[in-house]
């Protein structure tokens, strides 16, 4: 995930001051030097870093902090507050029209993920706000751009309006809006053309589309992995089009994350959405306060709950709880749980949302290779119904058949069966802990199969 390096550096720096009963001016200076280096290494804009450090230093040296009973905690709270403000302070909702349809114009450079993001936004609007979205194909230059949008639309079952690549984008937009009104679509997303770099022809075309569509939202899609260039791109598009919001893509990648911390401060335009995975449901509203908490290792419980609510069937969860209490949990139940785990996203990312989870004894020993889930599911699906319900009947010849059927080794089959037994014991422990019984840490010594 983005911010990995920044998060580790800042958490290490904060840890040095966390429990201090007294904080001196020298302590603050040392800490601010570390914070400045961490932000610069994360590719945050130099002017933004300078202003951030100055603001935190001034507040941290205030008398209310220096004379506080917990000055270390106070300083950490200041860093968290200022990080939140740096990214916009609070979530900014997408602009909705009082008179449908709401029109969103997607703009950005080629390769930023504009077309896929248009589809993700359409899906989010349908699922979260019960909208009827229409995608509009206005990129008539890039080879297969129209087909790509049609493929995305088919994947999420959302219609795509297109007039081919021989009609000008402003005319496509005009006819698309007329079609949307006639067919009662209440959310129109226009996928515009991009370039490898900003040029006059591109901007003139986008201005024409803007004049025809009169969009409620001009959403700039920026690749977070481009670092400081992302800020420059944002400034250029904003000057020409007056963008209303920013979506950062590829924030789940191996990127330093500086763009997210710089764009808002430099352009004064809010980051409204972030792409957290390649899946079509991987677009999330951006919450600065939650992101600041995650960067500082304080977790993000609200996002965790939202993910769980969206992915977990409540009735099935209650049924599972009952099975855990009665130790009747089977491989079929486990298979179902693995599907829900995959829907939630990478486990190590989920753990970062839980305050203090990264400090739990034994949790760092968990092997969280996402491919392992696929391997485990293949093994379980190679079992018969009787074997899934009662693993005790799985003898050597059955293991040999399961290994051959799943394309995995005998040792993997043996390991899974052993881990499944350990997991059932762990669940029994959790059930006992709920009743007030104390046991050993359930993660201790375990190597779960994901």
MOMO-V708534 format. One record per residue. N is the residue number from 1. RES is the residue in one small letter. PSI is psi as a letter, one per 30 degrees, with the letter a starting at -180 (none if undefined). D_LAST is the distance of its C-alpha to the last C-alpha in Angstrom with 1 decimal. Layout:
BEGIN
N;RES;PSI;D_LAST
N;RES;PSI;D_LAST
END
This chain:
BEGIN
1;x;l;17.7
2;x;l;21.5
3;x;g;23.2
4;x;e;20.6
5;x;e;23.6
6;x;e;25.9
7;x;e;23.7
8;x;e;23.3
9;x;e;27.0
10;x;e;28.2
11;x;e;26.1
12;x;e;27.5
13;x;e;30.9
14;x;e;30.8
15;x;e;29.6
16;x;f;32.9
17;x;f;35.0
18;x;e;33.0
19;x;g;34.8
20;x;k;38.2
21;x;f;41.2
22;x;k;43.3
23;x;k;42.5
24;x;l;45.2
25;x;e;46.0
26;x;e;45.0
27;x;e;41.5
28;x;e;41.2
29;x;e;42.4
30;x;e;39.9
31;x;e;37.0
32;x;e;38.4
33;x;e;38.6
34;x;e;34.9
35;x;e;34.1
36;x;e;36.3
37;x;e;34.7
38;x;e;31.2
39;x;e;32.4
40;x;e;34.3
41;x;f;31.4
42;x;g;29.4
43;x;h;32.2
44;x;k;33.8
45;x;k;37.4
46;x;e;39.8
47;x;e;42.2
48;x;e;39.4
49;x;e;38.2
50;x;e;41.8
51;x;e;42.4
52;x;e;39.2
53;x;e;39.9
54;x;e;43.6
55;x;e;42.7
56;x;e;40.2
57;x;e;42.6
58;x;e;45.5
59;x;e;43.7
60;x;f;42.3
61;x;g;45.8
62;x;l;47.3
63;x;e;49.1
64;x;f;46.9
65;x;e;43.9
66;x;f;45.8
67;x;g;47.5
68;x;l;44.4
69;x;f;43.2
70;x;i;39.6
71;x;e;40.3
72;x;e;37.0
73;x;e;35.2
74;x;e;37.9
75;x;e;37.3
76;x;e;33.5
77;x;e;34.5
78;x;e;36.9
79;x;e;34.3
80;x;e;32.0
81;x;e;35.0
82;x;e;36.2
83;x;e;32.8
84;x;e;32.7
85;x;e;36.3
86;x;e;35.6
87;x;g;33.2
88;x;f;35.6
89;x;e;35.6
90;x;l;34.3
91;x;k;32.7
92;x;j;35.3
93;x;l;35.3
94;x;k;36.1
95;x;k;39.9
96;x;k;40.8
97;x;k;44.3
98;x;f;46.5
99;x;j;47.9
100;x;l;45.3
101;x;l;44.0
102;x;k;42.0
103;x;k;41.9
104;x;k;39.2
105;x;j;40.0
106;x;k;37.0
107;x;l;38.2
108;x;l;36.8
109;x;l;36.8
110;x;k;35.6
111;x;f;32.0
112;x;f;30.9
113;x;g;29.1
114;x;e;32.0
115;x;e;31.9
116;x;e;28.2
117;x;e;28.7
118;x;e;31.7
119;x;e;29.7
120;x;e;27.0
121;x;e;29.8
122;x;e;31.5
123;x;e;28.4
124;x;e;28.0
125;x;e;31.7
126;x;e;31.7
127;x;e;28.8
128;x;e;29.7
129;x;g;33.5
130;x;h;34.3
131;x;l;36.1
132;x;j;37.4
133;x;l;36.4
134;x;k;38.2
135;x;k;37.0
136;x;k;39.9
137;x;j;39.8
138;x;g;42.1
139;x;j;40.7
140;x;g;43.4
141;x;e;43.2
142;x;k;39.7
143;x;k;39.4
144;x;g;37.3
145;x;e;36.6
146;x;e;38.0
147;x;e;36.0
148;x;e;32.8
149;x;e;33.6
150;x;e;34.6
151;x;e;31.2
152;x;e;29.4
153;x;e;31.8
154;x;e;31.3
155;x;e;27.5
156;x;g;27.9
157;x;h;31.3
158;x;k;33.4
159;x;l;36.9
160;x;k;37.9
161;x;k;41.6
162;x;k;42.9
163;x;g;46.4
164;x;a;45.3
165;x;g;45.8
166;x;f;49.6
167;x;k;50.1
168;x;k;50.0
169;x;e;47.0
170;x;e;49.4
171;x;e;50.9
172;x;e;47.5
173;x;e;46.7
174;x;e;50.0
175;x;e;49.6
176;x;e;46.0
177;x;e;47.0
178;x;e;49.9
179;x;e;47.6
180;x;e;45.2
181;x;e;48.1
182;x;e;49.5
183;x;g;46.3
184;x;h;45.3
185;x;k;42.1
186;x;g;41.5
187;x;j;39.1
188;x;k;39.8
189;x;j;37.6
190;x;j;39.5
191;x;j;37.5
192;x;l;40.0
193;x;l;40.4
194;x;l;39.2
195;x;l;40.4
196;x;f;39.1
197;x;l;41.4
198;x;k;43.6
199;x;l;47.0
200;x;e;50.0
201;x;e;49.7
202;x;e;46.2
203;x;e;47.3
204;x;e;50.4
205;x;e;48.5
206;x;e;46.0
207;x;e;49.0
208;x;e;50.6
209;x;e;47.5
210;x;e;47.4
211;x;e;51.1
212;x;e;50.7
213;x;f;47.6
214;x;i;48.3
215;x;k;44.6
216;x;f;43.4
217;x;k;40.5
218;x;j;40.4
219;x;j;36.8
220;x;k;36.2
221;x;k;32.9
222;x;k;32.0
223;x;j;29.3
224;x;f;27.9
225;x;f;27.3
226;x;f;31.1
227;x;b;31.6
228;x;f;35.3
229;x;e;36.3
230;x;e;34.6
231;x;e;37.1
232;x;e;40.0
233;x;e;39.0
234;x;e;38.7
235;x;e;42.2
236;x;e;43.7
237;x;e;42.5
238;x;e;43.5
239;x;e;47.0
240;x;e;47.6
241;x;f;46.0
242;x;i;45.5
243;x;l;41.8
244;x;f;40.7
245;x;l;37.0
246;x;k;34.2
247;x;k;30.7
248;x;k;28.4
249;x;l;26.1
250;x;h;23.2
251;x;f;22.5
252;x;f;18.8
253;x;a;19.8
254;x;i;20.6
255;x;l;23.8
256;x;f;25.9
257;x;g;26.5
258;x;f;30.3
259;x;e;31.4
260;x;e;30.0
261;x;f;32.0
262;x;e;35.1
263;x;e;35.7
264;x;e;36.7
265;x;e;39.0
266;x;e;40.7
267;x;f;41.2
268;x;g;41.2
269;x;k;39.3
270;x;k;36.3
271;x;j;32.7
272;x;e;32.0
273;x;l;28.7
274;x;k;25.7
275;x;j;23.4
276;x;f;19.8
277;x;l;18.1
278;x;f;19.5
279;x;l;19.1
280;x;f;22.5
281;x;g;21.5
282;x;g;20.4
283;x;k;23.8
284;x;k;24.3
285;x;k;27.5
286;x;k;27.9
287;x;j;28.5
288;x;e;29.9
289;x;e;29.7
290;x;e;26.0
291;x;e;25.3
292;x;e;27.5
293;x;e;25.7
294;x;e;22.3
295;x;e;24.1
296;x;g;25.5
297;x;g;22.4
298;x;g;23.8
299;x;l;21.1
300;x;i;21.7
301;x;e;21.7
302;x;e;23.8
303;x;e;21.5
304;x;e;18.6
305;x;e;20.9
306;x;e;22.1
307;x;e;18.7
308;x;e;18.0
309;x;e;21.5
310;x;f;21.3
311;x;f;18.1
312;x;k;18.5
313;x;j;21.3
314;x;e;23.3
315;x;e;24.8
316;x;e;21.6
317;x;e;20.2
318;x;e;23.3
319;x;e;23.1
320;x;e;19.6
321;x;e;21.0
322;x;e;23.8
323;x;e;21.7
324;x;e;19.8
325;x;e;23.4
326;x;g;24.7
327;x;h;21.7
328;x;g;21.9
329;x;k;18.3
330;x;l;17.6
331;x;f;15.1
332;x;e;16.8
333;x;e;15.9
334;x;e;12.3
335;x;e;12.4
336;x;e;14.3
337;x;e;12.0
338;x;e;9.1
339;x;e;12.0
340;x;e;12.9
341;x;e;9.7
342;x;e;10.0
343;x;e;13.6
344;x;f;13.2
345;x;a;11.8
346;x;k;9.4
347;x;e;8.0
348;x;e;10.0
349;x;e;12.9
350;x;e;12.9
351;x;e;13.0
352;x;f;16.0
353;x;f;17.7
354;x;j;18.0
355;x;k;21.0
356;x;f;20.5
357;x;e;16.7
358;x;f;16.6
359;x;f;19.2
360;x;k;17.6
361;x;k;17.8
362;x;f;14.7
363;x;f;12.4
364;x;f;12.6
365;x;f;11.3
366;x;k;7.7
367;x;j;5.8
368;x;h;4.4
369;x;j;5.5
370;x;f;6.0
371;x;f;7.7
372;x;e;5.3
373;x;e;5.4
374;x;e;9.0
375;x;e;9.4
376;x;e;8.4
377;x;e;10.7
378;x;e;13.2
379;x;e;13.5
380;x;e;14.0
381;x;f;16.5
382;x;f;18.4
383;x;l;19.2
384;x;l;22.5
385;x;e;22.9
386;x;e;24.4
387;x;e;21.4
388;x;e;18.9
389;x;f;21.3
390;x;i;22.2
391;x;f;19.8
392;x;f;22.6
393;x;f;24.6
394;x;j;22.2
395;x;a;24.4
396;x;e;24.4
397;x;e;26.0
398;x;e;23.6
399;x;e;20.6
400;x;e;22.5
401;x;e;23.0
402;x;e;19.3
403;x;e;18.3
404;x;e;21.1
405;x;f;20.4
406;x;f;16.8
407;x;g;17.7
408;x;l;15.2
409;x;l;16.7
410;x;e;18.0
411;x;e;16.1
412;x;e;12.7
413;x;e;14.2
414;x;e;15.6
415;x;e;12.4
416;x;e;10.7
417;x;e;14.0
418;x;e;14.3
419;x;e;11.0
420;x;e;12.2
421;x;e;15.5
422;x;e;14.2
423;x;e;12.5
424;x;e;15.9
425;x;e;17.7
426;x;e;15.8
427;x;e;16.7
428;x;e;20.2
429;x;e;20.3
430;x;e;19.5
431;x;e;22.2
432;x;e;24.5
433;x;e;24.0
434;x;e;25.0
435;x;g;28.2
436;x;g;28.9
437;x;k;27.8
438;x;k;26.4
439;x;a;23.8
440;x;l;21.6
441;x;k;18.7
442;x;f;16.0
443;x;f;13.3
444;x;k;15.6
445;x;g;14.6
446;x;k;11.3
447;x;i;8.3
448;x;l;5.7
449;x;h;3.8
450;x;none;0.0
END
